[in-house]
Amino acid sequence: MTAPAPEGFEELQYGWERAYQEQGESPLWQEDPIPVIPQTIDVLTERAVRTVVDLGCGDGRNLAALTDAGFNAMGVDIAPTGLSHARGVIRQRSFLLRADATNVPLIDDSVDAVTCFDVFGQIQDPTHLIAEARRIVAPGGLFVTNAFTLKDETYGEGEEIAPNTFAYKDTLFRYYEEDEMRALFSAWTIHEIRRVSWDDPPHGDFRPYPHTHDNWVVYATPGE
């Protein structure tokens, strides 16, 4: 069973705009994409994917890697300052759209794949995001996402507002057990769920020290 979504903390989902603003012209994250991107690109290529929507693209570092790999990609994010940084990173090689990842103005079954990196733990109720991904991805299409495990080095920072859920610098961080992830994707075909760790450098004043992220990475297609 999945833990209940925290109530009354919806505003924390939108704290990222402030984080980007406070960082100024400097990137909030490192320039390189997260380490799961190369395998994701390999999987998308093997499946002959051509169109990709990256939900929660932030400053565009992962979106740029998808574009460099030859996919027709579009980035979606709710933070206008993040999208402003992304505009410089992608250099007009893909589209950007300001929208909530749980309510994207795209028609049903419109893209080959949906990606969503380092976002799953930042929303109050991931079921809405998963439902939106299922709506816009074509039958047989792929959804790739990651979520923080309870072994993530940032676990416990901030104020605990619900089980395994923390308010940290006006943003939301939620962490998941494997059985929670499998339950959330019970209506999907899970091709792979694996645990991946990587080291991250400091993120300006937001998280000003090196840290290790521990993630569940899910590859899934919509069920029948």
N, CA and C of each residue as an Amber inpcrd file, in Angstrom:
protein
   672
   0.8420000  -1.2000000   0.0000000   0.0000000   0.0000000   0.0000000
   0.8780000   1.2520000   0.0000000   0.4220000   2.2810000  -0.7160000
   1.1550000   3.5430000  -0.7050000   0.7390000   4.3710000   0.4950000
   1.6860000   5.1650000   0.9870000   1.3660000   6.0460000   2.1070000
   0.4090000   7.1280000   1.6480000  -0.4650000   7.6070000   2.5220000
  -1.3880000   8.6730000   2.1280000  -0.6340000   9.9440000   1.7840000
  -1.1580000  10.6680000   0.8030000  -0.5270000  11.9350000   0.4250000
  -0.6980000  12.9370000   1.5460000   0.3170000  13.7420000   1.8330000
   0.1800000  14.7510000   2.8840000  -0.8710000  15.7740000   2.5080000
  -1.6640000  16.1820000   3.4780000  -2.7290000  17.1430000   3.2300000
  -2.2840000  18.5470000   3.6270000  -2.7040000  19.5350000   2.8320000
  -2.4860000  20.9240000   3.2040000  -1.1060000  21.4580000   2.8730000
  -0.3300000  20.7400000   2.0780000   1.0190000  21.2130000   1.7550000
   1.1830000  21.3750000   0.2420000   0.0690000  21.6470000  -0.4500000
   0.1210000  21.7730000  -1.9010000   1.1000000  22.8550000  -2.3470000
   1.2030000  23.9310000  -1.5180000   2.0590000  25.0410000  -1.9210000
   3.5250000  24.6370000  -2.0380000   3.9310000  23.5880000  -1.3380000
   5.3300000  23.1610000  -1.4040000   5.6890000  22.6270000  -2.7780000
   4.6880000  22.1870000  -3.5420000   4.9590000  21.7170000  -4.8910000
   5.4440000  22.8460000  -5.7890000   5.1550000  24.0910000  -5.3860000
   5.4490000  25.2280000  -6.2370000   6.6030000  26.0730000  -5.6970000
   7.3500000  25.5230000  -4.7540000   8.4630000  26.2540000  -4.1730000
   9.6930000  26.3410000  -5.0540000   9.6750000  25.5890000  -6.1560000
  10.8700000  25.5610000  -6.9970000  11.1090000  26.8760000  -7.7170000
  10.0660000  27.6170000  -8.0200000  10.2700000  28.9090000  -8.6700000
  11.1160000  29.8160000  -7.7750000  10.8220000  29.8210000  -6.4910000
  11.6230000  30.6270000  -5.5610000  13.0660000  30.1290000  -5.5150000
  13.2480000  28.8120000  -5.5260000  14.6090000  28.2580000  -5.4910000
  15.4070000  28.6880000  -6.7170000  14.7710000  28.6610000  -7.8820000
  15.4650000  29.1010000  -9.1020000  15.7600000  30.5950000  -9.0450000
  14.8210000  31.3770000  -8.5450000  15.0330000  32.8130000  -8.4700000
  16.1840000  33.1620000  -7.5370000  16.2390000  32.5040000  -6.3930000
  17.2900000  32.8020000  -5.4260000  18.6660000  32.4060000  -5.9420000
  18.7210000  31.4430000  -6.8550000  20.0040000  31.0240000  -7.4130000
  20.5410000  32.0310000  -8.4270000  19.6630000  32.8860000  -8.9420000
  20.0930000  33.9020000  -9.8940000  20.4750000  33.3110000 -11.2330000
  21.5600000  33.8150000 -11.8060000  21.9970000  33.3630000 -13.1270000
  22.7200000  32.0250000 -13.0740000  23.1430000  31.6160000 -11.9110000
  23.8530000  30.3410000 -11.7940000  22.8560000  29.1910000 -11.8580000
  23.2680000  28.0510000 -12.4550000  22.3530000  26.9010000 -12.4880000
  22.1330000  26.3320000 -11.0980000  20.9050000  25.9170000 -10.8270000
  20.5960000  25.3050000  -9.5380000  21.2030000  23.9140000  -9.4540000
  21.2380000  23.2170000 -10.5850000  21.7910000  21.8620000 -10.6560000
  23.0840000  21.8830000 -11.4470000  23.7700000  20.7460000 -11.4970000
  24.9720000  20.6710000 -12.3100000  24.5920000  20.6500000 -13.7870000
  25.5620000  20.8740000 -14.6660000  25.2700000  20.9560000 -16.0900000
  24.9750000  19.5940000 -16.6930000  25.6040000  18.5460000 -16.1980000
  25.4260000  17.2210000 -16.7840000  24.0620000  16.6430000 -16.4190000
  23.4910000  15.8210000 -17.3060000  22.2320000  15.1520000 -16.9650000
  22.4410000  14.1360000 -15.8520000  21.3560000  13.7060000 -15.2150000
  21.4930000  12.7100000 -14.1580000  21.9750000  11.3950000 -14.7660000
  22.6500000  10.5600000 -14.0000000  23.3240000   9.3780000 -14.5570000
  22.4180000   8.3140000 -15.1660000  21.1090000   8.3570000 -14.9440000
  20.2410000   7.3520000 -15.5690000  19.8950000   7.7180000 -17.0060000
  20.2430000   8.8990000 -17.4560000  19.8820000   9.3320000 -18.7990000
  20.5030000   8.4570000 -19.8950000  21.7920000   8.0940000 -19.8380000
  22.3480000   7.2620000 -20.9160000  21.5850000   5.9510000 -21.1260000
  21.2410000   5.2450000 -20.0510000  20.4810000   4.0130000 -20.2240000
  19.0820000   4.3070000 -20.7470000  18.4900000   5.3880000 -20.2760000
  17.1700000   5.7670000 -20.7730000  17.2150000   6.0080000 -22.2740000
  18.2290000   6.7070000 -22.7320000  18.3780000   6.9640000 -24.1630000
  18.5300000   5.6490000 -24.9290000  19.2980000   4.7220000 -24.3740000
  19.4540000   3.4130000 -25.0280000  18.1160000   2.6900000 -25.1450000
  17.3440000   2.7120000 -24.0740000  16.0410000   2.0300000 -24.0870000
  15.0880000   2.6950000 -25.0740000  15.0480000   4.0190000 -25.0730000
  14.1860000   4.7290000 -26.0060000  14.5830000   4.4520000 -27.4550000
  15.8640000   4.3900000 -27.6970000  16.3550000   4.1130000 -29.0500000
  15.9690000   2.7040000 -29.4900000  16.1430000   1.7320000 -28.5960000
  15.7780000   0.3500000 -28.9130000  14.3010000   0.2170000 -29.2410000
  13.4740000   1.0570000 -28.6240000  12.0280000   1.0050000 -28.8580000
  11.5890000   1.9040000 -30.0150000  12.5460000   2.4570000 -30.7460000
  12.2710000   3.3030000 -31.9150000  11.4120000   4.5160000 -31.5580000
  11.6270000   5.0610000 -30.3690000  10.9080000   6.2550000 -29.9280000
  11.3720000   7.4560000 -30.7440000  10.4120000   8.2980000 -31.1100000
  10.7530000   9.5220000 -31.8330000  10.3490000  10.7730000 -31.0460000
   9.2200000  10.7240000 -30.3510000   8.7340000  11.9040000 -29.6330000
   8.7260000  11.6420000 -28.1350000   9.2190000  12.6260000 -27.3730000
   9.3410000  12.4960000 -25.9240000   8.8730000  13.7850000 -25.2650000
   8.1010000  13.6420000 -24.1910000   7.7750000  14.7750000 -23.3200000
   8.4730000  14.5490000 -21.9920000   9.2650000  15.5370000 -21.5810000
   9.9860000  15.4670000 -20.3070000   9.2460000  16.3170000 -19.2890000
   8.5060000  15.6620000 -18.3920000   7.7250000  16.3680000 -17.3790000
   8.6340000  16.8330000 -16.2480000   8.5040000  18.0890000 -15.8640000
   9.3660000  18.6380000 -14.8220000  10.7840000  18.7970000 -15.3090000
  10.9570000  19.4170000 -16.4640000  12.2850000  19.4910000 -17.0980000
  13.2330000  20.4310000 -16.3770000  12.7100000  21.2990000 -15.4880000
  13.5920000  22.1940000 -14.7420000  14.4280000  23.0680000 -15.6480000
  15.7330000  23.0700000 -15.4190000  16.6170000  23.9280000 -16.1990000
  17.0830000  23.2840000 -17.4990000  16.5480000  22.1180000 -17.8480000
  16.7460000  21.5650000 -19.1850000  17.9290000  20.6480000 -19.3900000
  18.6670000  20.3100000 -18.3460000  19.8740000  19.4980000 -18.5670000
  19.5510000  18.1010000 -19.0840000  18.4880000  17.4760000 -18.5690000
  18.1030000  16.1590000 -19.0730000  17.4360000  16.2680000 -20.4400000
  16.6350000  17.3040000 -20.6170000  15.9900000  17.5480000 -21.9010000
  17.0250000  17.7530000 -23.0000000  18.0930000  18.4860000 -22.6970000
  19.1440000  18.7110000 -23.6920000  19.7890000  17.4010000 -24.1180000
  19.9930000  16.4850000 -23.1780000  20.5910000  15.1940000 -23.5200000
  19.6690000  14.3860000 -24.4200000  18.3700000  14.4340000 -24.1510000
  17.4080000  13.7320000 -25.0110000  17.4110000  14.3240000 -26.4140000
  17.4820000  15.6380000 -26.5040000  17.5210000  16.3020000 -27.8060000
  18.8030000  15.9670000 -28.5390000  19.9290000  15.9840000 -27.8360000
  21.2090000  15.6270000 -28.4520000  21.1940000  14.2120000 -29.0100000
  20.3940000  13.3330000 -28.3850000  20.3110000  11.9430000 -28.8320000
  19.4170000  11.7750000 -30.0590000  18.7730000  12.8540000 -30.4920000
  18.0050000  12.8030000 -31.7290000  16.5030000  12.6990000 -31.5740000
  15.9940000  12.7620000 -30.3430000  14.5490000  12.6830000 -30.1420000
  13.9000000  14.0520000 -30.3530000  12.6730000  14.0400000 -30.8550000
  11.8670000  15.2580000 -30.8860000  11.2680000  15.4200000 -29.4930000
  11.8190000  16.3360000 -28.7200000  11.4930000  16.4080000 -27.2990000
  10.8740000  17.7450000 -26.9420000  10.0060000  17.6990000 -25.9350000
   9.4210000  18.9080000 -25.3700000   9.5520000  18.8550000 -23.8620000
   9.9400000  19.9730000 -23.2620000  10.0680000  20.0550000 -21.8200000
   8.9030000  20.7980000 -21.2020000   8.4040000  20.2770000 -20.0880000
   7.2880000  20.8830000 -19.3690000   7.7230000  21.1690000 -17.9380000
   7.4710000  22.3860000 -17.4620000   7.7970000  22.7030000 -16.0740000
   6.8840000  23.8180000 -15.6040000   6.6710000  23.8770000 -14.2970000
   5.7800000  24.8860000 -13.7250000   6.5280000  26.1670000 -13.3460000
   7.8700000  26.1040000 -13.2870000   8.6640000  27.2450000 -12.8150000
   9.1800000  28.0640000 -14.0030000   8.7000000  29.2810000 -14.1940000
   9.1480000  30.0780000 -15.3390000  10.6330000  30.4030000 -15.3210000
  11.2120000  30.5950000 -14.1390000  12.6450000  30.8830000 -14.0770000
  13.4520000  29.6550000 -14.4710000  12.9980000  28.4720000 -14.0770000
  13.6490000  27.2490000 -14.5200000  13.5970000  27.1180000 -16.0260000
  12.4490000  27.4170000 -16.6110000  12.3130000  27.3430000 -18.0650000
  13.1750000  28.3860000 -18.7600000  13.3590000  29.5340000 -18.1210000
  14.2410000  30.5520000 -18.6910000  15.6690000  30.0290000 -18.7800000
  16.1250000  29.3320000 -17.7300000  17.4510000  28.7130000 -17.7840000
  17.4740000  27.6270000 -18.8500000  16.4060000  26.8540000 -18.9470000
  16.3510000  25.7660000 -19.9310000  16.4580000  26.3030000 -21.3520000
  15.8890000  27.4610000 -21.5860000  15.9290000  28.0430000 -22.9230000
  17.3720000  28.2250000 -23.4010000  18.2350000  28.6460000 -22.4750000
  19.6350000  28.8040000 -22.8410000  20.3590000  27.4870000 -23.0180000
  19.9280000  26.4640000 -22.2790000  20.5860000  25.1550000 -22.3610000
  20.2320000  24.4300000 -23.6380000  18.9550000  24.4640000 -24.0320000
  18.5350000  23.6860000 -25.1960000  18.7840000  24.4170000 -26.5050000
  18.9780000  25.7460000 -26.4380000  19.3380000  26.5490000 -27.6110000
  18.4020000  26.2870000 -28.7950000  17.1160000  26.4030000 -28.5540000
  16.0740000  26.3240000 -29.5810000  16.0520000  24.9730000 -30.3020000
  16.5400000  23.9330000 -29.6570000  16.5420000  22.6130000 -30.2980000
  15.3210000  21.7880000 -29.9100000  14.5110000  22.2810000 -28.9830000
  13.2940000  21.5820000 -28.5860000  12.3080000  22.6050000 -28.0510000
  11.0980000  22.1490000 -27.7530000  10.0390000  23.0330000 -27.2940000
   9.9850000  23.0580000 -25.7650000   9.5180000  24.1820000 -25.2310000
   9.3160000  24.3290000 -23.7960000   7.8840000  24.7800000 -23.5460000
   7.2900000  24.2510000 -22.4870000   5.9140000  24.5690000 -22.1620000
   5.7900000  24.7660000 -20.6580000   5.2280000  25.9050000 -20.2620000
   4.9760000  26.1260000 -18.8450000   3.6230000  25.5050000 -18.4920000
   3.6470000  24.4870000 -17.6590000   2.4160000  23.8040000 -17.2530000
   2.7070000  22.9260000 -16.0520000   1.6510000  22.5990000 -15.3150000
   1.7350000  21.6320000 -14.2280000   1.8800000  20.2520000 -14.8410000
   2.7930000  19.4610000 -14.3170000   3.0340000  18.1280000 -14.8750000
   1.8370000  17.2020000 -14.7190000   0.8930000  17.5760000 -13.8750000
  -0.3090000  16.7630000 -13.7070000  -1.4660000  17.2410000 -14.5870000
  -1.2160000  18.2760000 -15.3990000  -2.2640000  18.8220000 -16.2590000
  -1.6080000  19.4650000 -17.4740000  -1.2260000  18.6330000 -18.4250000
  -0.4700000  19.0850000 -19.5930000  -1.4170000  19.2640000 -20.7770000
  -1.3850000  20.4160000 -21.4440000  -2.3080000  20.6510000 -22.5590000
  -1.8810000  19.9410000 -23.8390000  -1.8860000  18.6210000 -23.8010000
  -1.6040000  17.7940000 -24.9710000  -2.7630000  16.8200000 -25.1550000
  -2.9830000  16.4100000 -26.3940000  -4.0680000  15.4750000 -26.6580000
  -3.6840000  14.0740000 -26.1940000  -4.6710000  13.2220000 -26.0210000
  -4.4440000  11.8500000 -25.5860000  -3.5820000  11.0950000 -26.5940000
  -2.7710000  10.1700000 -26.0770000  -1.9990000   9.2400000 -26.9200000
  -1.1290000   9.9690000 -27.9360000  -0.5180000  11.0860000 -27.5430000
   0.1300000  11.9580000 -28.5220000   1.6360000  11.7980000 -28.6390000
   2.2890000  11.0840000 -27.6920000   3.7460000  10.9790000 -27.7530000
   4.1830000   9.5340000 -27.5470000   5.3830000   9.2350000 -28.0270000
   5.9170000   7.8720000 -27.9120000   6.3910000   7.5470000 -26.5030000
   6.8730000   8.5560000 -25.7890000   7.4360000   8.3000000 -24.4570000
   7.2990000   9.5370000 -23.5910000   7.2160000   9.3000000 -22.2950000
   7.2080000  10.3660000 -21.2950000   8.3310000  10.0710000 -20.3090000
   9.1370000  11.0810000 -20.0170000  10.1640000  10.9620000 -18.9890000
   9.8590000  11.9520000 -17.8740000  10.3160000  11.6390000 -16.6860000
  10.0550000  12.5040000 -15.5280000  11.1310000  12.2180000 -14.4840000
  12.1260000  13.0770000 -14.4160000  13.2860000  12.8260000 -13.5720000
  13.3700000  13.8230000 -12.4200000  13.6450000  13.2840000 -11.2290000
  13.8130000  14.1080000 -10.0290000  12.5990000  14.9990000  -9.7790000
  11.4210000  14.4730000 -10.0520000  10.1770000  15.2020000  -9.8420000
   9.2260000  14.4000000  -8.9640000   9.2920000  13.0940000  -9.0620000
   8.3300000  12.2110000  -8.4260000   8.1960000  12.4820000  -6.9310000
   9.2980000  12.8160000  -6.2810000   9.2590000  13.0890000  -4.8530000
   8.8640000  14.4970000  -4.5000000   8.6390000  15.3420000  -5.5070000
   8.3580000  16.7470000  -5.2540000   6.8880000  17.1140000  -5.4470000
   6.0260000  16.1120000  -5.6220000   4.6120000  16.4000000  -5.7940000
   3.8130000  15.7340000  -4.6840000   2.6890000  16.3320000  -4.3540000
   1.9190000  15.8660000  -3.2110000   1.3510000  14.4700000  -3.4480000
   0.7890000  14.2450000  -4.6440000   0.1600000  12.9610000  -4.9500000
   0.6170000  12.4880000  -6.3190000   1.5430000  11.5200000  -6.3970000
   2.0810000  11.0910000  -7.6900000   1.0690000  10.3750000  -8.5660000
  -0.0650000   9.9660000  -7.9990000  -1.0400000   9.2690000  -8.8380000
  -1.5530000  10.1710000  -9.9520000  -1.6380000  11.4710000  -9.6970000
  -2.1060000  12.3940000 -10.7380000  -1.0710000  12.5170000 -11.8590000
   0.1930000  12.5740000 -11.5020000   1.2430000  12.6380000 -12.5110000
   1.2730000  11.3560000 -13.3430000   1.1590000  10.2120000 -12.6840000
   1.1690000   8.9340000 -13.3960000  -0.0220000   8.8490000 -14.3460000
  -1.1830000   9.3020000 -13.8890000  -2.3680000   9.2840000 -14.7380000
  -2.1980000  10.1870000 -15.9540000  -1.5710000  11.3330000 -15.7590000
  -1.3530000  12.2440000 -16.8830000  -0.3560000  11.6540000 -17.8720000
   0.6870000  11.0190000 -17.3780000   1.6340000  10.3500000 -18.2740000
   0.9240000   9.2720000 -19.0860000   0.0640000   8.5140000 -18.4200000
  -0.6670000   7.4590000 -19.1280000  -1.6010000   8.0430000 -20.1820000
  -2.1700000   9.1960000 -19.9000000  -3.0920000   9.8140000 -20.8550000
  -2.3950000  10.2500000 -22.1290000  -1.2190000  10.8580000 -22.0000000
  -0.5790000  11.4410000 -23.1850000   0.3260000  10.4720000 -23.9250000
   0.7530000   9.3730000 -23.2970000   1.6330000   8.4480000 -23.9880000
   0.8060000   7.5140000 -24.8590000   1.3070000   7.2220000 -26.0530000
   0.5980000   6.3700000 -27.0010000   0.5530000   4.9330000 -26.4910000
  -0.4240000   4.1540000 -26.9420000  -0.4640000   2.7360000 -26.5590000
   0.8710000   2.0530000 -26.8620000   1.3660000   1.3300000 -25.8990000
   2.6750000   0.6950000 -26.0580000   3.8450000   1.6180000 -25.7970000
   3.5520000   2.8920000 -25.5000000   4.6090000   3.8500000 -25.2290000
   5.2350000   3.6370000 -23.8650000   6.3070000   4.3350000 -23.6090000
   7.1070000   4.0990000 -22.4100000   7.0780000   5.3040000 -21.4830000
   7.0000000   5.0220000 -20.1940000   7.1370000   6.0460000 -19.1570000
   8.3620000   5.6910000 -18.3340000   9.2800000   6.6540000 -18.1810000
  10.5000000   6.4540000 -17.3910000  10.5280000   7.5200000 -16.3090000
  10.6630000   7.0760000 -15.0590000  10.7040000   8.0310000 -13.9560000
  11.6050000   7.5070000 -12.8530000  11.9590000   8.3650000 -11.9300000
  12.7340000   7.9440000 -10.7700000  12.1350000   8.5440000  -9.5070000
  12.4100000   7.9210000  -8.3810000  11.8970000   8.3890000  -7.0930000
  12.9240000   8.0830000  -6.0200000  13.0440000   8.9620000  -5.0420000
  14.0190000   8.7810000  -3.9710000  13.6490000   7.6010000  -3.0760000
  14.6400000   6.8060000  -2.7010000  14.4220000   5.7370000  -1.7300000
  14.6460000   6.2840000  -0.3230000  14.3440000   5.4640000   0.6700000
  14.5660000   5.8620000   2.0590000  16.0480000   5.8700000   2.4210000
  16.8860000   5.3560000   1.5300000  18.3350000   5.3630000   1.7460000
  19.0040000   6.5950000   1.1380000  18.2350000   7.4380000   0.4870000
  18.7900000   8.6610000  -0.0760000  19.4220000   9.4890000   1.0350000
  20.5580000  10.0900000   0.7580000  21.2990000  10.8090000   1.8000000
  20.5590000  12.0540000   2.2810000  19.6230000  12.5590000   1.4930000
  18.8740000  13.7400000   1.9110000  17.6610000  13.3820000   2.7750000
  17.4060000  12.0990000   2.9460000  16.2450000  11.6740000   3.7430000
  16.3510000  12.2310000   5.1710000  15.2540000  12.7930000   5.6560000
  15.2200000  13.3020000   7.0170000  15.5250000  14.7760000   7.1480000
  15.9750000  15.4260000   6.0820000  16.2690000  16.8530000   6.1650000
  14.9720000  17.6550000   6.0620000  14.8460000  18.6550000   6.8760000
  13.6460000  19.4710000   6.8850000  12.6510000  18.9890000   7.9290000
  11.4230000  19.4280000   7.8020000  10.3570000  19.0840000   8.7430000
   9.5370000  17.9270000   8.1920000   9.3960000  16.8630000   8.9680000
   8.5890000  15.7350000   8.5170000   7.1110000  16.1100000   8.6390000
   6.4120000  16.1020000   7.5160000   5.0130000  16.5330000   7.4870000
   4.0590000  15.3790000   7.2320000   4.6050000  14.2180000   6.8840000
   3.8370000  12.9920000   6.6640000   4.8600000  11.8680000   6.6340000
   4.4320000  10.6020000   6.6740000   5.4060000   9.5090000   6.6380000
   6.3350000   9.6090000   5.4270000   7.6420000   9.6440000   5.7070000
   8.6780000   9.6920000   4.6680000   8.5410000  10.9070000   3.7480000
   7.9760000  11.9900000   4.2650000   7.7290000  13.1980000   3.4770000
   8.1680000  14.4120000   4.2870000   8.9660000  15.2950000   3.6630000
   9.5880000  16.3980000   4.3830000   9.4180000  17.7110000   3.6320000
   9.1930000  18.7820000   4.3870000   9.2250000  20.1330000   3.8400000
  10.6520000  20.6490000   4.0150000  11.3010000  20.9360000   2.9000000
  12.6890000  21.3810000   2.9290000  12.8170000  22.6550000   2.1010000
  13.1240000  23.7580000   2.7500000  13.3240000  25.0490000   2.0860000
  12.1810000  25.3590000   1.1230000  10.9720000  25.2480000   1.6280000
   9.7500000  25.5820000   0.8830000   9.4830000  24.6560000  -0.2930000
  10.0910000  23.4750000  -0.2810000   9.8100000  22.4740000  -1.3050000
   9.4660000  21.1510000  -0.6240000   8.9270000  20.2340000  -1.4010000
   8.4810000  18.9500000  -0.8910000   9.4390000  17.8430000  -1.3090000
   9.8050000  16.9830000  -0.3630000  10.6350000  15.8180000  -0.6690000
   9.9730000  14.5800000  -0.0740000   9.5940000  13.6550000  -0.9450000
   8.9310000  12.4280000  -0.5240000   9.7830000  11.2300000  -0.9670000
   9.8490000  10.2210000  -0.1170000  10.7290000   9.0690000  -0.3320000
   9.8950000   7.7880000  -0.3180000  10.3120000   6.7870000  -1.0890000
   9.4550000   5.6340000  -1.3530000  10.1460000   4.3030000  -1.0970000
   9.3470000   3.3490000  -0.6080000   9.7470000   1.9500000  -0.5570000
   9.4430000   1.3130000  -1.9170000  10.1030000   0.1890000  -2.2100000
   9.8750000  -0.4610000  -3.5010000   8.4250000  -0.9120000  -3.6550000
   7.8200000  -1.4300000  -2.6040000   6.4470000  -1.9070000  -2.7350000
   5.4770000  -0.7520000  -3.0050000   5.7940000   0.4510000  -2.5170000
   4.9760000   1.6120000  -2.8370000   5.0370000   1.9300000  -4.3230000
   6.2400000   1.8700000  -4.8850000   6.3920000   2.1470000  -6.3120000
   5.6400000   1.1130000  -7.1470000   5.7450000  -0.1290000  -6.7640000
   5.0450000  -1.1760000  -7.5250000   3.5300000  -0.9920000  -7.4190000
   3.0610000  -0.5870000  -6.2650000   1.6290000  -0.3540000  -6.1060000
   1.1520000   0.8120000  -6.9610000   1.9440000   1.8680000  -7.0260000
   1.5750000   3.0200000  -7.8360000   1.4790000   2.6680000  -9.3140000
   2.2620000   1.6770000  -9.7420000   2.2670000   1.2630000 -11.1470000
   1.5470000  -0.0670000 -11.3490000   0.5950000  -0.3650000 -10.4740000
  -0.1010000  -1.6520000 -10.5650000  -0.9220000  -1.7850000 -11.8430000
  -1.3450000  -0.6710000 -12.4280000  -2.1230000  -0.7110000 -13.6630000
  -1.2330000  -0.6460000 -14.9050000   0.0660000  -0.6700000 -14.7190000
   1.0230000  -0.6130000 -15.8140000   1.7620000  -1.9540000 -15.9250000
   2.4340000  -2.1290000 -17.0320000   3.3950000  -3.2210000 -17.1600000
   4.7670000  -2.6680000 -16.8120000   5.3140000  -3.1180000 -15.7040000
   6.6520000  -2.6600000 -15.3000000   7.6930000  -3.5320000 -15.9910000
   8.4790000  -2.9340000 -16.8680000   9.5270000  -3.6740000 -17.5540000
  10.7710000  -3.8060000 -16.6790000  10.9890000  -2.7880000 -15.8660000
  12.1470000  -2.8330000 -14.9660000  11.9410000  -1.8140000 -13.8560000
  12.2990000  -2.2060000 -12.6630000  12.4230000  -1.2630000 -11.5540000
  13.7250000  -1.6070000 -10.8580000  14.6310000  -0.6600000 -10.8340000
  15.9450000  -0.9430000 -10.2660000  16.3820000   0.2110000  -9.3790000
  17.3220000  -0.1000000  -8.5280000  17.8250000   0.8890000  -7.5920000
  19.1670000   1.4200000  -8.0990000  19.2840000   2.7250000  -8.1590000
  20.4760000   3.3760000  -8.7040000  20.8960000   4.5010000  -7.7680000
  22.1870000   4.5840000  -7.4820000  22.7350000   5.6540000  -6.6510000
  23.7510000   6.4690000  -7.4360000  23.8520000   7.7330000  -7.1020000
  24.9010000   8.5600000  -7.6930000  25.2320000   9.7040000  -6.7490000
  26.4260000  10.2500000  -6.9410000  26.9010000  11.3740000  -6.1380000
  26.5800000  12.6830000  -6.8440000  26.0430000  13.6220000  -6.1030000
  25.7130000  14.9400000  -6.6270000  26.6070000  15.9890000  -5.9880000
  26.9990000  17.0060000  -6.7600000  27.7580000  18.1120000  -6.1780000
  26.8260000  19.0420000  -5.4120000  27.3630000  20.0460000  -4.7200000
  26.5070000  21.0300000  -4.0470000  25.5900000  21.7450000  -5.0400000
  24.4120000  22.1550000  -4.5860000  23.4600000  22.8970000  -5.4070000
  23.2990000  24.3030000  -4.8410000  24.3370000  25.1180000  -4.9940000
  24.2630000  26.4890000  -4.5220000  23.8830000  26.5490000  -3.0510000
  23.0380000  27.5030000  -2.7150000  22.5790000  27.6360000  -1.3380000
  21.4490000  26.6630000  -1.0110000  20.8790000  26.0470000  -2.0370000
  19.7500000  25.1560000  -1.7930000  20.1810000  23.9020000  -1.0400000
  21.2680000  23.2850000  -1.5040000  21.8490000  22.1490000  -0.7780000
  23.3670000  22.2730000  -0.9460000  24.0030000  23.0520000  -0.0770000
  25.3760000  23.4960000  -0.3180000  26.4670000  22.5040000   0.1080000
  26.3020000  21.2580000  -0.2300000  27.3130000  20.2510000   0.1220000
  27.1180000  19.0320000  -0.7940000  28.1740000  18.2710000  -1.0260000
  28.0190000  17.0550000  -1.8350000  27.0960000  16.0620000  -1.1240000
  26.3620000  15.2790000  -1.9000000  25.4350000  14.3210000  -1.3100000
  25.1850000  13.1800000  -2.3040000  24.7140000  12.0660000  -1.7800000
  24.4470000  10.8910000  -2.5940000  22.9450000  10.6680000  -2.7000000
  22.4680000  10.5350000  -3.9430000  21.0600000  10.2260000  -4.1680000
  20.8940000   8.7330000  -4.4060000  19.8450000   8.1760000  -3.8360000
  19.5090000   6.7640000  -4.0100000  18.0900000   6.7010000  -4.5590000
  17.9100000   6.0570000  -5.7030000  16.6630000   6.1520000  -6.4460000
  16.1110000   4.8080000  -6.8780000  14.7870000   4.7620000  -6.9850000
  14.1240000   3.7280000  -7.7850000  13.9460000   4.2990000  -9.1870000
  14.3440000   3.5520000 -10.1890000  14.1300000   3.9420000 -11.5780000
  13.1500000   2.9540000 -12.1970000  12.0610000   3.4780000 -12.7560000
  10.9860000   2.6490000 -13.2690000  10.8490000   2.8430000 -14.7710000
  10.7630000   1.7150000 -15.4980000  10.4450000   1.7050000 -16.9170000
   9.1190000   0.9540000 -17.0570000   8.0870000   1.6140000 -17.5600000
   6.7720000   0.9900000 -17.6090000   5.9900000   1.4270000 -18.8420000
   5.0940000   0.5660000 -19.2770000   4.1570000   0.8900000 -20.3600000
   2.7360000   0.7230000 -19.8240000   1.7790000   1.4500000 -20.4010000
   0.4010000   1.3470000 -19.9150000  -0.1290000  -0.0700000 -20.0390000
  -0.8780000  -0.4910000 -19.0330000  -1.5230000  -1.7990000 -19.0900000
  -2.7170000  -1.7630000 -20.0170000  -3.2840000  -2.9350000 -20.2710000
  -4.4430000  -3.0210000 -21.1560000  -5.6810000  -2.4430000 -20.4490000
